[in-house]
Amino acid sequence: MDKPRVVLGVSGGIAAYKACELLRRLTESGHDVRVVPTASALHFVGAATWSALSGNPVSTEVWDDVHEVPHVRIGQHADLVVVAPATADMLAKAAHGLADDLLTNTLLTARCPVVFAPAMHTEMWEHPATQENVATLRRRGAVVVEPAVGRLTGVDTGKGRLPEPAEIFEVCRRVLARGVTEPDLKGRHVVVSAGGTREPLDPVRFLGNRSSGKQGYALARTAAARGARVTLVAANTGLPDPAGVDVVQVGTAVQLREAVLKAAADADAVVMAAAVADFRPAAYAAGKIKKKDDQEPEPIVLVRNPDILAEVSADRAHPGQVIVGFAAETDDVLANGRAKLARKGCDLLVVNEVGERKTFGSEENEAVVLGAEGTETPVPHGPKEALAEIVWDLVVRRFG
């Protein structure tokens, strides 16, 4: 079979050097990559580097190989166009249909999915002109991932950093796998919770669980690749931030509730994949609890944590908001799942069997998605991203 054909556009920002790592990941995973840098990008990384890493000649001008009509052919033949980094200038040109170089011509002729990975200073990203350009591109079906928060050029820190190449690659891989040019979650805001909450007992101990957060992160990555604006509320995961996702770090169930309710205020869907502790210690010891010779420890008194899934289901921010819960069960999986679905009042409940060596920390999952109207959608054992795709398929159907 022919290799998937990817056009990697590189615009002129300091983050252009990171595109070399993205190019390496694309080529090593079996993609045929054609690099189209802007003239400004070549001030940061030379054409020889792009050519050596891609194994293909580098196209920079509409006048190169005129007999092949490169300004038309490159975009026409691509299975995916990804621009990383995408500067404010490049986003403006793409949004307004300007075509003053080979890359902008390629974007106009492409009939395949297009992904933009912006990188710029915070003030440029937050400027109303840039935000309007991003909204225009998303409305037309392009996937514009949210920039990361972190160190920028010089001593500045803020939102505008290019997401890590490994995460941009995951977005590209998911977009290519779907093979559609119209992202079905475009214009939607979704909230995903992930990980496991920890309830402190003293400064060094806590009550927690085995959740790694990998399923929630798969849901967030998949939603971003399908065009959604994603808020990920992450509890104690230690995982790298997914590209194109706004990440809110939390620790306890109470903190997770606060973050989810705030983000859900304008969300079209809320997916509660986090393992939230049902109980927390009634009292917190300011100092480490000491072991005393010949004395048994004092009993730990527990109190209930808020039921976040039931709360967001009962008090929906607006009509039509879709709520998805997760049920981790160790026995009578489906029976307990159906009972939980009725009790929580959500639209969908993903039920899976868990244990010390099942699901938690694994790259794979197996589940049944129960619908409030009585439907059952089995998801066979496979990658967690496969389950994520099915969950979003079911959510999209409920949008109508």
C-alpha positions in Angstrom: 0.0 0.0 0.0 1.1 3.6 -0.6 2.4 5.5 2.3 0.1 8.2 3.7 1.2 11.5 2.2 1.8 14.3 4.7 2.7 17.9 4.0 4.5 19.5 6.9 4.3 23.2 6.6 6.8 25.2 8.8 6.3 28.9 9.3 8.9 31.3 10.7 9.0 31.0 14.5 11.7 30.0 16.9 9.8 26.8 17.5 10.6 25.7 14.0 13.4 23.5 15.3 10.8 21.3 17.1 9.3 20.5 13.8 12.4 18.4 13.1 11.3 16.0 15.8 7.7 15.9 14.4 9.1 15.1 11.0 11.2 12.3 12.4 8.2 10.7 14.1 6.1 11.0 10.9 8.7 9.4 8.7 9.7 6.7 11.1 6.0 5.7 11.4 5.7 5.1 7.7 4.5 8.4 6.3 5.7 10.0 3.1 6.4 13.6 4.2 7.0 16.7 2.0 8.2 19.7 3.9 7.1 23.1 2.8 8.9 25.8 4.8 8.2 29.5 4.5 11.1 31.8 3.7 11.1 33.0 7.3 11.3 29.4 8.5 14.5 28.8 6.6 16.2 31.4 8.8 15.7 29.0 11.7 16.2 25.6 10.0 17.9 25.2 6.6 16.5 23.3 3.6 19.2 20.7 3.9 18.0 19.6 7.3 14.4 19.2 6.1 15.5 17.2 3.0 17.8 14.9 4.9 15.1 14.1 7.5 12.3 13.6 5.1 14.1 11.9 2.3 12.3 14.2 -0.1 13.3 17.4 -1.9 12.2 20.5 0.0 9.8 22.9 -1.8 10.2 26.5 -0.9 9.0 28.6 -3.9 6.1 28.4 -6.4 8.8 28.9 -9.1 10.6 25.6 -8.3 9.8 22.8 -10.8 7.2 24.9 -12.5 6.3 22.2 -14.9 5.0 20.1 -12.0 2.7 23.1 -10.9 3.8 22.6 -7.2 1.5 25.3 -5.9 -1.4 23.1 -6.9 -0.2 19.5 -6.9 1.3 19.4 -3.4 -2.0 20.2 -1.7 -4.1 18.1 -4.1 -2.1 14.9 -3.5 -1.8 15.2 0.3 -3.7 13.0 2.8 -2.9 15.5 5.6 -1.4 19.0 5.9 0.0 20.0 9.2 1.5 23.4 9.9 3.8 23.4 12.9 4.7 25.9 14.1 1.8 28.1 12.8 2.6 31.7 13.6 0.1 34.5 14.0 0.9 35.7 10.5 0.4 32.2 9.0 -3.0 31.8 10.8 -4.1 35.2 9.5 -3.1 34.4 5.9 -4.8 31.0 6.0 -8.0 32.5 7.5 -8.2 35.2 4.8 -7.2 33.0 1.9 -4.0 34.8 1.1 -1.6 32.9 -1.2 1.7 34.7 -1.4 4.1 31.7 -1.1 4.1 27.9 -1.7 2.7 27.0 1.8 -0.3 29.3 1.6 -1.0 28.1 -1.9 -0.8 24.5 -0.7 -3.3 25.3 2.1 -5.8 26.7 -0.5 -5.6 23.7 -2.8 -5.7 21.0 0.0 -8.8 18.9 0.1 -7.6 16.8 3.0 -7.7 17.4 6.8 -5.6 20.3 7.9 -4.0 20.7 11.4 -2.5 23.9 12.7 -0.2 23.9 15.8 0.1 27.5 16.8 3.2 29.0 18.5 3.6 32.6 19.4 3.8 35.0 22.4 0.9 35.0 24.7 -0.2 38.5 23.8 -0.3 37.6 20.1 -2.3 34.4 20.8 -4.8 36.3 22.9 -5.2 39.2 20.5 -8.8 39.4 19.2 -7.5 39.3 15.6 -5.8 36.0 16.2 -8.8 34.6 18.1 -11.1 35.5 15.2 -8.7 33.9 12.7 -8.6 30.7 14.7 -12.4 30.7 15.0 -12.7 31.1 11.2 -10.3 28.2 10.5 -12.1 26.0 13.0 -15.5 26.9 11.5 -14.2 25.8 8.1 -13.1 22.4 9.4 -9.4 22.9 10.3 -8.1 21.4 13.5 -6.4 24.3 15.4 -4.8 22.8 18.5 -4.5 25.0 21.6 -0.9 26.1 22.3 0.7 24.9 25.5 1.6 26.9 28.5 5.2 27.3 29.4 8.5 29.0 28.6 8.5 31.2 25.5 11.3 33.0 23.8 13.6 34.8 26.2 12.4 34.9 29.8 8.6 35.1 29.0 6.3 32.4 30.2 2.6 31.9 29.3 0.2 30.3 26.8 1.7 30.2 23.3 4.3 27.5 23.5 4.3 24.9 20.7 3.0 21.6 22.1 5.5 18.8 22.3 6.2 17.1 18.9 5.1 13.7 20.3 1.7 15.1 21.2 1.3 16.9 17.8 2.1 13.6 16.2 -0.7 11.9 18.1 -3.1 14.5 16.8 -1.9 13.9 13.3 -2.1 10.2 13.6 -5.7 10.3 14.9 -6.8 12.8 12.2 -5.3 10.5 9.5 -6.9 7.4 11.0 -10.4 9.0 10.8 -9.8 10.0 7.2 -12.5 12.8 7.3 -12.1 16.4 6.3 -14.9 17.7 8.5 -14.2 17.2 12.3 -17.5 16.2 13.9 -16.7 18.0 17.2 -15.8 21.3 15.7 -17.3 24.2 17.6 -17.9 22.1 20.6 -16.4 22.5 24.1 -15.9 19.3 26.0 -14.7 18.6 29.5 -12.9 15.4 30.5 -11.7 14.4 33.9 -8.8 12.0 34.3 -6.6 10.3 36.9 -7.3 9.5 40.5 -7.9 11.9 43.4 -5.8 11.7 46.5 -7.3 12.5 49.9 -4.5 13.6 52.4 -4.3 12.0 55.8 -1.2 13.9 56.9 1.6 15.7 55.1 3.1 12.4 53.8 0.1 10.0 53.4 -3.1 10.0 51.4 -6.0 7.7 50.4 -5.9 7.1 46.7 -6.4 4.6 43.9 -4.6 3.0 41.0 -6.0 5.1 38.2 -3.2 6.3 35.8 -5.3 8.8 33.8 -4.5 7.1 30.5 -8.1 6.6 29.5 -9.1 10.2 30.2 -6.1 11.4 28.3 -7.0 9.2 25.3 -10.5 10.8 25.4 -9.0 14.3 25.5 -6.6 13.7 22.7 -9.2 12.1 20.5 -11.7 15.0 21.1 -9.0 17.5 20.2 -8.2 15.6 17.0 -12.0 15.7 16.2 -12.0 19.5 16.4 -13.2 20.1 19.9 -12.0 22.7 22.4 -11.0 20.5 25.3 -10.6 21.1 29.0 -8.9 18.3 30.8 -9.2 18.2 34.6 -6.3 16.0 35.6 -5.8 14.5 39.0 -2.3 13.2 39.9 -1.4 11.6 36.5 2.2 12.6 35.8 1.4 12.4 32.1 2.5 14.9 29.5 -0.2 17.4 28.5 -2.0 16.4 25.3 -1.6 18.8 22.4 -4.4 21.2 21.9 -5.9 20.7 25.3 -6.3 23.1 28.2 -5.2 21.1 31.3 -6.3 22.0 34.9 -4.3 20.1 37.5 -6.1 19.1 40.7 -5.4 16.8 43.7 -8.5 16.1 45.7 -12.1 15.3 44.9 -13.2 18.7 46.2 -10.7 20.4 43.9 -11.8 18.3 41.0 -15.5 19.1 41.6 -14.7 22.9 41.6 -12.7 22.6 38.3 -15.3 20.5 36.6 -18.2 22.6 37.6 -16.4 25.8 36.4 -15.4 24.3 33.0 -18.8 22.6 32.5 -20.6 26.0 32.6 -20.3 26.3 28.8 -19.5 22.7 27.8 -21.5 20.7 25.3 -20.3 17.4 27.0 -18.8 16.3 30.2 -17.0 13.0 30.4 -16.1 11.9 34.0 -13.3 9.4 33.4 -11.5 10.2 36.6 -11.5 7.8 39.6 -12.9 10.0 42.3 -12.5 8.9 45.9 -15.8 8.2 47.5 -14.5 9.1 51.0 -11.9 11.3 52.6 -10.4 11.4 56.1 -12.6 13.5 58.4 -9.5 15.1 60.0 -6.2 16.1 58.6 -3.1 15.7 60.8 -0.9 18.8 60.5 2.1 16.6 61.4 3.1 13.1 60.3 1.2 10.5 62.3 3.8 8.7 64.4 3.9 5.0 65.2 3.9 4.5 68.9 5.4 1.4 70.6 2.8 -1.0 72.0 -0.1 1.1 70.8 -2.6 0.4 68.0 -3.2 3.3 65.7 -6.3 5.4 66.1 -9.1 4.4 63.7 -9.4 6.7 60.6 -12.8 8.3 60.4 -14.0 8.8 56.8 -16.6 11.2 55.4 -18.3 11.2 52.0 -16.9 13.2 49.1 -19.3 15.1 46.8 -20.9 13.0 44.1 -19.7 15.0 41.1 -21.2 12.9 38.4 -24.7 12.9 40.0 -24.3 16.7 40.5 -23.4 17.6 36.9 -26.1 15.2 35.7 -28.8 16.8 37.8 -27.8 20.4 37.4 -26.9 20.6 33.7 -25.5 23.9 32.5 -27.9 24.0 29.6 -30.4 21.7 27.8 -28.8 19.1 25.6 -25.6 18.9 27.5 -24.3 15.3 27.3 -23.0 13.7 30.5 -20.8 10.5 30.4 -19.7 8.6 33.5 -17.3 5.8 34.1 -18.0 2.8 36.4 -15.0 0.7 37.6 -16.4 -2.5 38.9 -14.8 -5.7 40.3 -17.8 -8.0 40.3 -21.4 -8.1 38.8 -20.0 -5.6 36.3 -23.1 -5.0 34.2 -25.7 -5.3 37.0 -23.7 -2.8 39.1 -23.3 -0.6 36.0 -27.0 -0.4 35.2 -27.8 0.4 38.9 -25.2 3.2 38.8 -26.5 4.6 35.6 -30.0 4.9 37.0 -28.6 6.4 40.3 -26.3 9.0 38.7 -28.7 10.2 36.0 -26.1 10.5 33.2 -26.7 9.8 29.5 -24.0 7.2 29.0 -22.0 5.1 31.4 -18.8 3.3 30.4 -18.6 0.1 32.5 -15.4 -1.9 32.8 -13.9 -4.5 35.1 -10.9 -3.3 37.1 -8.3 -4.9 39.3 -4.7 -4.9 40.3 -3.7 -6.1 36.8 -6.8 -5.0 34.8 -7.2 -1.6 33.1 -5.4 0.6 35.6 -2.1 1.6 34.2 -2.6 -0.4 31.0 -2.6 0.9 27.4 -5.7 -1.2 26.7 -9.2 -1.4 27.9 -12.4 -3.4 27.4 -15.9 -2.0 28.3 -19.6 -1.8 27.7 -21.1 1.6 27.2 -24.6 1.7 28.6 -27.2 4.3 27.4 -29.9 5.8 29.6 -32.5 4.5 27.2 -31.3 0.9 27.7 -28.8 0.5 24.9 -25.6 -1.5 25.3 -22.5 -0.9 23.1 -19.7 -3.5 23.8 -16.2 -2.3 23.2 -13.8 -5.3 22.7 -10.3 -5.4 24.3 -8.1 -3.0 22.5 -6.2 0.4 22.7 -7.8 3.0 25.0 -8.0 5.4 22.1 -10.4 2.9 20.4 -12.7 3.1 23.3 -12.4 6.9 23.2 -13.4 7.0 19.6 -16.6 5.0 20.4 -17.5 7.2 23.3 -17.3 10.3 21.2 -19.2 8.6 18.4 -22.0 8.0 20.9 -21.8 11.5 22.3 -22.0 13.1 18.8 -25.1 11.1 18.0 -26.8 12.7 21.0 -26.0 16.2 19.8 -28.4 15.6 17.0 
